[in-house]
Amino acid sequence: MKRTHLLAALLVTAGSLLGSPAAKAQDAVSFRLNWYLSGWMAPFYYGAQEGFYKAEGIDVTLSEGRGSGATIQLIGAKTDMFGFADTSTMMVAVTKDVPVRSVASILNVNDAGVISLAGKGITSIKDLEGKKIATTPGDSTTATFPALLAIGKIDRSKVTLVQVDPTAKPLAVMEGRADALLGGVSDQPFVIQAKGFKTEHKTFAELGVSLLGFSLITHNDLIKEKPDLVKRFVRATSKSWETARANPEKVMPALKKVKSDFDTDHGLGQLKVMIALMDTPNTKGKPAGYHAVQDWDANLKLLKEYRDLQTSLAPTAFFTNDFIPQ
């Protein structure tokens, strides 16, 4: 009898293990980031290393990117399954028939901002009058800058734009050829600070123009054909970012396992900047990744007015909340 009971217990245990997500064959998933390794990518790597994706039956491979535009094209071509990209760039691509959609809006506020050396006194839009601003033609911050001028009722002739390559913007500020630059506050201030200068900045959102930040995207076909996989991937990603939100120091060592000489002090600063941009008033209290239709509607209107976006699509054509954890 005892032997029979033992055999039955072993069979039940084995059946239970085989039925669990972790025990099944893992779904191989490729995940393309938007840029080179940065501090605010730590949550993704932490989630992968700590088994958040594995617990969802996913074997994830993370790869660095070469810009949001390139990442979006790779997802649209099904070269990679998931991507992390600038939301506005993704919305523009969708209107040009790239078949992708956001399944999690991780950063609901863009890190675009006006960055200067400490003491320049740029605390409002009006303070831009008479200033020289380093910009890069064609980038998203430069394209959106007219919105700031319009809101501040500043005549374009009262601001001098110094056009330089992306990598030359910090140098222009440090050398005094520009009073400030347009760029990401999660990156450019740290470049300047590494040279021994103190900086200050204001995000476009703080100045009155709030753009969406970065989203987790995938191909429309994957959403239709494998919704359960998308849901599991979003769940693991949301958990990774919620962990970072609660304790950013905890996730940062994950980048050391990717690159042994990674500067985690620098990286932690970048991550904290991004965590502060996770929510708008419309997403506060919601799980990481939640899309607020009000925010997407406002972003769409900005793109139409200042980036000449031509579309009749509704905001909900660009995202879905179907996979956000409840």
Secondary structure as GFF3:
##gff-version 3
##sequence-region A 1 326
A	DSSP	alpha_helix	2	19	.	.	.	ID=ss1
A	DSSP	beta_strand	27	32	.	.	.	ID=ss2
A	DSSP	three_ten_helix	39	41	.	.	.	ID=ss3
A	DSSP	alpha_helix	42	49	.	.	.	ID=ss4
A	DSSP	three_ten_helix	54	56	.	.	.	ID=ss5
A	DSSP	beta_strand	58	63	.	.	.	ID=ss6
A	DSSP	alpha_helix	68	76	.	.	.	ID=ss7
A	DSSP	beta_strand	82	86	.	.	.	ID=ss8
A	DSSP	alpha_helix	87	95	.	.	.	ID=ss9
A	DSSP	beta_strand	100	107	.	.	.	ID=ss10
A	DSSP	beta_strand	112	117	.	.	.	ID=ss11
A	DSSP	three_ten_helix	125	128	.	.	.	ID=ss12
A	DSSP	beta_strand	132	135	.	.	.	ID=ss13
A	DSSP	alpha_helix	140	151	.	.	.	ID=ss14
A	DSSP	three_ten_helix	156	158	.	.	.	ID=ss15
A	DSSP	beta_strand	160	163	.	.	.	ID=ss16
A	DSSP	three_ten_helix	166	168	.	.	.	ID=ss17
A	DSSP	alpha_helix	169	174	.	.	.	ID=ss18
A	DSSP	beta_strand	180	184	.	.	.	ID=ss19
A	DSSP	alpha_helix	188	193	.	.	.	ID=ss20
A	DSSP	beta_strand	199	203	.	.	.	ID=ss21
A	DSSP	beta_strand	214	219	.	.	.	ID=ss22
A	DSSP	alpha_helix	220	225	.	.	.	ID=ss23
A	DSSP	alpha_helix	227	246	.	.	.	ID=ss24
A	DSSP	alpha_helix	248	251	.	.	.	ID=ss25
A	DSSP	alpha_helix	254	258	.	.	.	ID=ss26
A	DSSP	alpha_helix	264	275	.	.	.	ID=ss27
A	DSSP	alpha_helix	293	306	.	.	.	ID=ss28
A	DSSP	three_ten_helix	315	317	.	.	.	ID=ss29
###
